[in-house]
Amino acid sequence: MAKRNLTGFIGFTTSPRLHLRTYVHEFGLCAFRKRECDAVDIAMSYVERIVQANCRTMNNNFTDEDGVIAFTWGNKGIRMIDFYKMTYGKVWQLNPTARAFVYKDGLYQPDCESDTCGDGLIILGEEEKFRRMTTSGQEYFNSPSPIKIRHFFGIVSNH
């Protein structure tokens, strides 16, 4: 069986101040596109704006050890974001819990189930494996992605 790369993800950024790690999926990327060359940047800044505008929804009881992993994608021109609030707790190396929050065109969908794709599940697993090798939230949220992803112009990198 051939080994498949995570070609669906084409961008990554980390925002240590927000404890946020964002992955941009190519599926439905046209929902974020003004011009081809800046679609990934648009998606990433969109996520940061949503987090800042809706921090009370996601950050209820948010601590310094908690964080968010976000996936952006599009569905028929609609901007979708799947957020996973990761609650790590006081002891960094313990098993965290994850709670999904779905945003559709910037609005929280409390009754919407998260339809994370297989690529997203792999990212969550690889992020958790990587997090367990770090000693603190500060180290983790300041680190590049542990996953090789294909950037928009076909360049493969870890960041």
N, C-alpha and C positions, 0 to 999 in steps of 0.2 A: 504494500500500500504506500502510495506517495505521501510525503509529508507536506502539508499545506501551510503556507504562511498566512498571517492575519492581514490579507490584502485589503480587507474592507475598511480598516482604520487607516486614515491618511494624515492625521495630525494629533499632536499631544502638547499640552501645556500644564504647568503646575503653578498654582498661586498660593505660596506659603502663608501669606497674610490671611487668606480665606480658608486655609486648610482644604484646598480644592485641587483635584487632579481631573483634567478633562481630556476625553478622547473624541475625535470627530470621525464619524463613519461616512463613507462615501455614498451610502444608500440615501437617496433623496437629498443630496447635497445642494441641488438646485434651489431648495427652499432658503438657503443662506447666501446664494450667489448673486452678487452684483456684477462682478467680473470673475472669470475663471481663476485668475491669479490670486484673488484675495478671499475666496470663499471660506477657507479654513480659518483665517484670522477673524472674519466676520462671525463665524460660528463660535469661536472661543470667546470673543469679547461679549457676545450675546449671552453666553452662559454666565459670565461674571456679573453682567447687569441683572440677570434673573436672580442670582444668588443674593446680591446686595439688596434688591428690591423686595425679596421674599424671605429674608433671613429668619423672621419669626416663625414662619410655617415650618421650615426645615430645621431651624436651630433651636427648637424647643428643648430646653435642658442641655444645650450644647456646651461641651467642656473643651479645654485646650487639647485633650487627647482625641477628640472626635474629628472626623473629617468627612469629605464628600468626594465620591468618584462619580463623574458625569459622562454620559454618552449623548452626543448630538446626532440626529438623523432627521430625515424629512419624510413626509407621507403626503403625496399629492399636493406638494407646494406648501404644506403646513410644517412649521418648525417644531420639532419634537425634542425634548430632553428627558432622559431617564436619569434621575439622581439617586444615588445610593448613599444615605447617611450611614456612615460606619461609626459605631460606638465602640471605642477601644477600651474605655475604662481607665482606672487609675494605674493598673499594672500593664505596661505597654505590650508585653509578650503574650498576654492572655488572648483567648479566642474572642473576636469581636462579634457584634450582631450587626445586621444590615437591614435598613428600612428603605423601601423604594418610594420615590415621589415622582410623579409624571407631570410634565408641563407641556401644554399644547398651545402653540403661538403665545407663549409668555404667561399663560394662566394655569394655575395649579388645578389638577384634575383629581380631586379626592376619591372619586369612585372608579377611577381608571386603574385597571391592573397593568403592571409593567410587562410589556412583551419583549423582553430582552432577547436578542438573537444569540446564537451559539458563540459568535465572536465576542460578544459582551460578557458571556459567562466565562470564557477563557481569560479575558482581561481581568475580571474580578478575581479569579483564582490566582493568576500570575501576580497581580498586585498584592494579594494577601501573602503569597509565598515571599515576595520581596520585602514587604513590611516586616515580616517576622525576622528578617536578617538585620533590620535596623535597630538602633537602641532607643530611639525617641521619635515623637511626632515631628520635632524640628528637623531631625535628620531625614526622615521619610518625606516630608512635604517639600524639602529643598532638593530632593534627588530627581534626576531624570527618570523617564519611564524605563522599566526593566525589559520592555517588550520592543522588539524590532518591528517598526511599522513603516508602511510605505507612505511617504509624504506625497502631496498632490502632484508633484512633477516627477514621481517615480524614484525618488531617492530613498533608500532604506537606511534608517538610523535608529538609535535608541532615544532620540530626543527631537 
